[in-house]
Amino acid sequence: MFLLFLKGMSQKSFVSVLVLVFSYVVIVLSTPPEDPIKCSSSNNTTCTITNSYGMFPDRTICQASQALYPTNEKELVSMVASASRAKTKIKVATRYSHSIPKLVCPEDSNGILISTRYLNKVVKIDVVEKTITVESGVTLKDLIDEASKNGLVLPYTPYWYGLTIGGLMGTGAHGSTLWNKGSAVHDYVVELRIVRASGSDEDGYAKVEILNENNDEDFNAAKVSLGVLGVISQVYFFFKVMSYK
Ligand SMILES: Cc1cc2nc3c(=O)[nH]c(=O)nc-3n(C[C@H](O)[C@H](O)[C@H](O)COP(=O)(O)OP(=O)(O)OC[C@H]3O[C@@H](n4cnc5c(N)ncnc54)[C@H](O)[C@@H]3O)c2cc1C
């Protein structure tokens, strides 16, 4: 019908119709936000950090002397130990830095950033027990994808795929649900590994603490800790009642 309509048109009208049609076509290209950390040298020194909006609410960005990118817990421990030995303050940054407030800003430009960008692996899935262990830089998207491949679902997630597990735990992020314990993701964490600065030579200036819901009174504090108690390296989730298979 539309083609017949076009066929009977003069060339001028045809061009006008084309212009009209294309003026309503909107091309949408979606790309993830840039790395929020930018450094001016190749060894990641003299850096700035912002959030995924490009600036904090006071229209500034923050500075850091260095950005470090551990790829596993051992490297993370060594980085925290070096900073602790040198009495340098650390902030934990994530792949996209979605929080609006200045949570990730070091106190001044001498502070360092430890990014969880490459702590992004799924460590273990136990289909029988319906549990999953991930590194803290794994995104919500990767967690949901990996869970669903194994017949598990998270009915309590925030509505944004790009959050990391460390970041959403740090701020107590939640979705909405009447299911089970409620909508906060950290309520379904049963254990976490956190790397803490110790300030003492005796334990190498940093230590890994394993905090468990059954045996540790610090567990609740560490779950929503805004990154001030240490760097969470791994998180162990419990999915028991959320299986859909
Ligand atoms: C578009 C959009 C939609 C959102 N939707 C929701 C929603 O539906 N529900 C909701 O509750 N929130 C929502 N939020 C808020 C969001 O959940 C939080 O801002 C979350 O903290 C962002 O996660 P992130 O991985 O980007 O962490 P960041 O913002 O980078 O970090 C948050 C805090 O966690 C700390 N941290 C990060 N990783 C670690 C770690 N491994 N160890 C220790 N500390 C760490 C950081 O130092 C920082 O203090 C939304 C945000 C955006 C931008």
The ligand as a Gaussian input file, in Angstrom:
#p B3LYP/6-31G(d) Opt

LIG

0 1
 C       21.378000       4.358000      37.105000
 C       21.499000       3.890000      38.522000
 C       20.514000       3.072000      39.035000
 C       20.605000       2.640000      40.374000
 N       19.624000       1.833000      40.846000
 C       19.654000       1.452000      42.140000
 C       18.640000       0.609000      42.680000
 O       17.744000       0.183000      41.996000
 N       18.720000       0.291000      44.005000
 C       19.733000       0.741000      44.812000
 O       19.744000       0.422000      45.988000
 N       20.727000       1.524000      44.305000
 C       20.689000       1.895000      43.007000
 N       21.686000       2.699000      42.520000
 C       22.765000       3.110000      43.423000
 C       23.875000       2.056000      43.349000
 O       23.396000       0.802000      43.744000
 C       25.023000       2.407000      44.277000
 O       25.472000       3.681000      43.990000
 C       26.168000       1.389000      44.172000
 O       27.010000       1.565000      45.274000
 C       27.004000       1.562000      42.918000
 O       27.844000       0.447000      42.775000
 P       29.274000       0.561000      42.085000
 O       29.693000      -0.835000      41.835000
 O       29.254000       1.501000      40.958000
 O       30.149000       1.091000      43.311000
 P       30.836000       2.503000      43.570000
 O       29.818000       3.576000      43.415000
 O       32.058000       2.630000      42.783000
 O       31.245000       2.322000      45.105000
 C       30.274000       2.429000      46.154000
 C       30.973000       2.299000      47.510000
 O       31.367000       0.940000      47.721000
 C       32.763000       0.877000      48.015000
 N       33.277000      -0.363000      47.425000
 C       33.181000      -0.778000      46.157000
 N       33.747000      -1.989000      45.978000
 C       34.239000      -2.354000      47.186000
 C       34.953000      -3.477000      47.648000
 N       35.296000      -4.496000      46.834000
 N       35.317000      -3.522000      48.955000
 C       34.990000      -2.518000      49.805000
 N       34.312000      -1.415000      49.408000
 C       33.935000      -1.322000      48.111000
 C       33.371000       2.133000      47.386000
 O       34.571000       2.510000      48.019000
 C       32.248000       3.134000      47.644000
 O       32.324000       3.633000      48.959000
 C       21.674000       3.084000      41.192000
 C       22.678000       3.900000      40.647000
 C       22.611000       4.281000      39.320000
 C       23.689000       5.139000      38.751000

